[in-house]
Amino acid sequence: MSKNLKTSKADFIRLVVSTIEDDASDKEKAKEYLSSQGLNVDSIVSEGLKKIRRMQMEIQAQKTKEEMLSSEEIKRKADQWVENLLNSANFSLVNLVKEEELAMSFRNIDKLSKEDLKKLLVKHFTLKFLHDKKENTNGF
């Protein structure tokens, strides 16, 4: 019985898809059909594009996260770099933000603890070193 149910579902899906293909054979017919069903086509397209962009950003963020996790050597290098930077007598967060062209959006950045600042900077330099490594690997 389970196999018949699966076959029935597959047949139903084929039927629906073939009907949709007939009704949506061109863009204008598809828009007319959706509008006649009381749907706002522009809104549907806009929401769909937003979802696609959000998924693309999530995929890129996941790739970046995986690269960061797989690059322990680079993370150690960034950690050491930041440690040296913070311990430097000449360290100035304002100058660093300008030099690195960082986009910082903290209202109370001056109230960040040294540990919080270190975490932010380690992430920044890890990404920067990863980017530099990719550019050098790709021959740019």
ZAVEXDO-427352 format. One record per residue (C-alpha): x, y, z; residue number from 1. Coordinates in nm, 4 decimals. Layout:
// residues N
R         xx         yy         zz   titor
R          X          Y          Z     NUM
...
// end
This chain:
// residues 140
R         xx         yy         zz   titor
R     0.0000     0.0000     0.0000       1
R     0.2879     0.2338     0.0751       2
R     0.4229     0.1903    -0.2762       3
R     0.0814     0.2760    -0.4252       4
R     0.0679     0.5860    -0.2071       5
R     0.4116     0.6960    -0.3312       6
R     0.3066     0.6318    -0.6901       7
R    -0.0110     0.8287    -0.6360       8
R     0.1847     1.1196    -0.4922       9
R     0.4278     1.1113    -0.7839      10
R     0.1405     1.1019    -1.0331      11
R    -0.0293     1.3915    -0.8571      12
R     0.2896     1.5980    -0.8605      13
R     0.3413     1.5271    -1.2323      14
R    -0.0163     1.6363    -1.3009      15
R     0.0220     1.9594    -1.1052      16
R     0.3565     2.0401    -1.2683      17
R     0.2231     1.9746    -1.6184      18
R    -0.0775     2.1992    -1.5472      19
R     0.1487     2.4729    -1.4162      20
R     0.3750     2.4427    -1.7206      21
R     0.0741     2.4807    -1.9504      22
R    -0.0605     2.7793    -1.7587      23
R     0.2807     2.9440    -1.7242      24
R     0.4133     2.8913    -2.0744      25
R     0.5033     3.2569    -2.0930      26
R     0.5646     3.5283    -1.8392      27
R     0.2573     3.7382    -1.9151      28
R     0.0188     3.4428    -1.8965      29
R     0.1724     3.3451    -1.5639      30
R     0.1298     3.6980    -1.4247      31
R    -0.2290     3.7152    -1.5503      32
R    -0.3109     3.3796    -1.3958      33
R    -0.1611     3.4677    -1.0573      34
R    -0.3323     3.8070    -1.0579      35
R    -0.6653     3.6442    -1.1450      36
R    -0.6207     3.4253    -0.8382      37
R    -0.5924     3.7376    -0.6219      38
R    -0.2170     3.7243    -0.5736      39
R     0.0137     4.0261    -0.5848      40
R     0.2797     3.9155    -0.8343      41
R     0.5228     4.1995    -0.7586      42
R     0.5068     4.1213    -0.3874      43
R     0.5663     3.7505    -0.4512      44
R     0.8665     3.8253    -0.6732      45
R     1.0072     4.0754    -0.4227      46
R     0.9719     3.8339    -0.1298      47
R     1.1252     3.5537    -0.3352      48
R     1.4261     3.7663    -0.4266      49
R     1.4720     3.8675    -0.0625      50
R     1.4701     3.5016     0.0417      51
R     1.7231     3.4146    -0.2282      52
R     1.9554     3.6985    -0.1213      53
R     1.9229     3.5992     0.2451      54
R     2.0046     3.2365     0.1597      55
R     2.3049     3.3470    -0.0482      56
R     2.4303     3.5582     0.2418      57
R     2.3795     3.2689     0.4853      58
R     2.5685     3.0345     0.2523      59
R     2.8547     3.2834     0.2213      60
R     2.8612     3.3369     0.5981      61
R     2.8731     2.9602     0.6522      62
R     3.1580     2.9248     0.4023      63
R     3.3490     3.2028     0.5758      64
R     3.2880     3.0415     0.9140      65
R     3.4096     2.7043     0.7831      66
R     3.7211     2.8680     0.6378      67
R     3.7916     3.0349     0.9694      68
R     3.7495     2.7082     1.1581      69
R     3.9686     2.5150     0.9146      70
R     4.2458     2.7709     0.9237      71
R     4.3791     2.7303     1.2752      72
R     4.7255     2.8436     1.1679      73
R     4.5855     3.1704     1.0379      74
R     4.3779     3.2129     1.3539      75
R     4.6891     3.1646     1.5675      76
R     4.8710     3.4208     1.3523      77
R     4.5832     3.6677     1.3951      78
R     4.5707     3.5996     1.7686      79
R     4.9422     3.6699     1.8031      80
R     4.9137     3.9789     1.5807      81
R     4.6338     4.1226     1.7955      82
R     4.8155     4.0360     2.1177      83
R     5.1240     4.2249     1.9960      84
R     4.9065     4.5124     1.8760      85
R     4.7217     4.5504     2.2062      86
R     5.0435     4.5294     2.4064      87
R     5.2131     4.7908     2.1908      88
R     5.2797     5.1201     2.3665      89
R     5.1685     5.3064     2.0531      90
R     4.8346     5.1249     2.0156      91
R     4.5404     5.3504     1.9307      92
R     4.2017     5.2032     1.8469      93
R     4.1071     5.5159     1.6528      94
R     4.4161     5.4863     1.4325      95
R     4.3621     5.1136     1.3839      96
R     4.0018     5.1678     1.2730      97
R     4.1203     5.4263     1.0191      98
R     4.4160     5.2206     0.8928      99
R     4.2169     4.8989     0.8561     100
R     3.9068     5.0832     0.7299     101
R     3.6952     4.9012     0.9855     102
R     3.3233     4.9621     0.9991     103
R     3.2587     4.9715     1.3714     104
R     2.9061     5.0441     1.4862     105
R     2.9338     5.0356     1.8612     106
R     2.7987     5.3327     2.0485     107
R     3.0096     5.2580     2.3518     108
R     3.3210     5.1277     2.1816     109
R     3.5357     5.2963     2.4428     110
R     3.3620     5.0818     2.7067     111
R     3.4522     4.7505     2.5411     112
R     3.6616     4.5304     2.7640     113
R     4.0086     4.4409     2.6438     114
R     3.8905     4.0814     2.5930     115
R     3.5901     4.1879     2.3807     116
R     3.8114     4.4147     2.1739     117
R     4.0619     4.1323     2.1310     118
R     3.7880     3.8951     2.0076     119
R     3.6666     4.1499     1.7514     120
R     4.0164     4.2203     1.6266     121
R     4.1120     3.8508     1.6080     122
R     3.8077     3.7872     1.3877     123
R     3.8958     4.0853     1.1683     124
R     4.2593     3.9878     1.1229     125
R     4.1727     3.6210     1.0701     126
R     3.9450     3.7215     0.7842     127
R     4.2045     3.9628     0.6505     128
R     4.4800     3.7006     0.6571     129
R     4.2470     3.4454     0.4929     130
R     4.1686     3.6969     0.2200     131
R     4.5370     3.7728     0.1684     132
R     4.6141     3.3993     0.1513     133
R     4.3430     3.3470    -0.1123     134
R     4.4726     3.6371    -0.3221     135
R     4.8288     3.5033    -0.3061     136
R     4.7091     3.1517    -0.3905     137
R     4.5036     3.2686    -0.6874     138
R     4.7904     3.4723    -0.8259     139
R     4.6307     3.8141    -0.7899     140
// end
